[in-house]
Amino acid sequence: MAAQYMFTMKDLRKVTPQGKELLKGIWLSFYPGAKIGVLGSNGAGKSTLLRIMAGEDKNFAGEAFAAQGVKVGFLPQEPVLDPTKNVRENVEIAVAAKRKILTRYDELAANYADETADEFSRLQDLIDAQDLWNLDTHLDMAMDALRLPPGDAEVAKLSGGEKRRVALCRLLLDAPDLLLLDEPTNHLDAESVAWLERHLGFADCDDFLRFATVSDLFYLRRYAAKLSYETELHRCSGSLDAMATTYRERVSEAIMIDVPAENYLTDVDAGFYAASYLRAWMLEGALRMMLQDRHGWEWFAVPEAGAWVKRLWSLGQTFTAEQLLLKNEGGILGTDQIRHHIERVLGR
């Protein structure tokens, strides 16, 4: 029997009430087990696409539907928690059905009778199959891995980042068939991100590293194209309208996604901010190469490397990027280190 698509999207189009076309001609189908990243600039419609897939936004043209019986779970950027429940109780919502099985089993065990023997046996099989004997242990491990606030903490007093972690923990424990995550690593520390990678099935993190590197490459190309375009835009002495075509061609070619020409003035940052992004990435690439040369590919697991990074961090507002590299024999600020890292990860 041929495998069935878990989700299907056909010629999807989304237009805002103001008439802006966010999504156009989206076709997407994938099988169970697929891991897909959605890339795009701010305002491109990434969150809208996920809300449509989650069934929260039904105002669109085209088709978008999950296969019959597929359970969809969604983590939005601003999740909603139950303010009448504490942190632990909000997480417990995800396992309410499992908790009900345990409660019913305890009731039958306390009042065992021949009339309920079949139900008792069926519940015991369910508990064994789903490892419900260790339900509380699984909850504690997930809450600890994602660095959740204390279980008795009031939800109303949590920060935005803490609420996202609670919502993410609840969603993962709910174990949907299709998991939609909108910027899930926001507000997570390195250890929590590593746990999330393992939980999502990136066994050796190679797949995740390649995905993250492709994402970096996308934004590097985008900001390099923006800087080139903005430089030409500021030098323009004629009609600015003529720059619309230049904007569309330059940015579209860089990121291999068609961008609308009408954004040629709205997609311009003050003070050539794209240059600051590119300098930051170049410094990051240089520091990464220095750490790898000194401590190996897994430098992040070496305590001495952490101490060195902390020392550099303390000097970040004192010296320029070029001065930091010069003081630490890191070479010249440029793109070579970034290119080296991308080529190594992607295997070119």
C-alpha positions, 0 to 999 in steps of 0.5 A: 500500500502506498504511503499516505501524505500526512499533510497536503497544501494545494495552490494556497494563497493568503491576502491580508484585509489591507490587500497585501498578498502574503502567500501565493501558489504554495504547494506542499505535501509530505509523509510522516517523519518529514522535518521541514524548515520554513525560511523567510524575512520578517513579514513574509508570512511564515507564522501565517503559513503555520497558523493555516496548517494548524487550522487556526486561520481559515481565511485563505484560498486554495486547499490545506488539510491534514490526513484523516486521523492526524493530530496537529499540535502548534506552538505559536510565538505568543502561546496562551496558558490557563491563568487559573492553573499553575505551571505544573497544572498547565503542563498536566493538561497534555496528559489529562487522558493518560492521568484519567487512565491511571485514576480509573485503574487505581479505582478498580484496584481499590475495589476489585470485582469480577464484573470489572476484571476485563476493564482492569486488564485492558487498562493495565495493558494500556498502562504497560504499552504507554509506560504510564507507570512513569508518567510523573517521571516523564513530566519532571524530566521534560520540565527540567530539560526545558528549564521551566519555572517551579511547578507551583509558580503562578502563570500570570507572573511568568515572563513571555519566555517562561510562558513559551517554555511551558507551552512547548513542554505541554505540546511535546508531552501531548505528542501530536502526529504533526508538530508545528513550531514557530521559532521554538528555540527562542528563550531556550538555553543551549542545554534545552536546545540540545534536549529539544534536538534529541526529542525531535529525532535529530539523533546526532544533530547533523540534520539540525546543524545542516538545517541551521547552516542553510538558514544562516546561508539564506540570511547571509545572502539576503542581507548581503543583497540588501546592503548592495541594493541599499548602497545603490539606492542611496546613490540614486540621483534619478527617480526612485521608482526605477529602483523597484526592478533593481530591488526585486532582481537583486534580492530574488537572485540572492535568496532564490525566492521571488520578492515583490518589487513594491517592497523596494522602499519598505524593506530598507533599514535605517543606517545600513543596518544590514552592514551591522548584521554582516559584520556580526556574522563575520566576527562570529565566523572568525571566533568559531574558527578560532575555537575549533582550531584551539579546542576541536569541533566540539569546542562548546563542551570544553570548559576552557573555551567557555571561559575564553568566550566569557572574557571576550564578551566582557571586552565586546563594548571596549574594542571593535571586532577588528581589534578583538581579532587582532588581540587574539590572533584571529586574522582579518574580519572577512567572509572566509571563515563563514564560507569555510564553516558553511562548506564544511557543514554542507560537505561541499 
